[in-house]
Amino acid sequence: MALPSSKPKLPVAVEKPTPYTFDLGHLLAEDPNPVTLDRDNLEQSLAELARDGAQSLINQFLSTCPLNSTAEGVLLTLPAPSTRLPREKPVPQAKPPTKWERFAAKKGIKPKTREQRRNLAFDEQTGEWQRKWGYKALNKKGEDWPIVEVDMEAEKKRKEGTSIRGDGRRERKERIKRNERKMRKNQAQDVRLWKKRMKKEDAAAVNLLVVWYSPDRV
């Protein structure tokens, strides 16, 4: 039984009169040489031209990009793209201002920010909208009252050197510290998730390069 003949291996080095230019961040290899095709065997000529471009791009990856071995496999880090790609669609045109927007611009009325809208709460005692925090806000309500109702059970458990007048301020400071700790924890978690996602994307890119660099395709 005759063994099937193996395909001849093509050279790894690609030589051109004018060398390729690369943008590895976009996986781009540009061939400035004029294209010469064999009209009698057009498909074969196009396949050889594409093979040379892919081989030169892989050679550039393996010779210039840093490779790191991790528990998930070998990772190749791509540089930042250098070619500015055009927009897919035209820039949207600005909408004409509405009647209210023209009136607000004339009177100097500015829309409230999301933070300003969140900082409003309805005070049932006064029947008006008040700030939740800030100058004369609801969270400071009662601090300037001359007479304050005292909870005797809470007074028995009070730490020495503290008074009921400072309870609101202490609670605000503790709440700010808790929010800052939660914010730092969320930021650290976002960084860990981002690093994990980048490792998966780099591993997928290396696997693609390995497939293209296999002897069956080269």
Secondary structure, DSSP 8 states (H G I E B T S, - for coil): -----------S----SS--EEEGGGTEEE--S-----GGGHHHHHHHHHHHHHHHHHHHHHHHS-EEEETTEEEE------S----SS---------HHHHHHHHHT-----HHHHHTEEEETTTTEEEESSSTT-GGGTTTT-SS----HHHHHT--TT--GGGHHHHHHHHHHHHHHHHHHHHHHHHHHHHHHHHHHHHHHHHHHHHHHTSTTT-
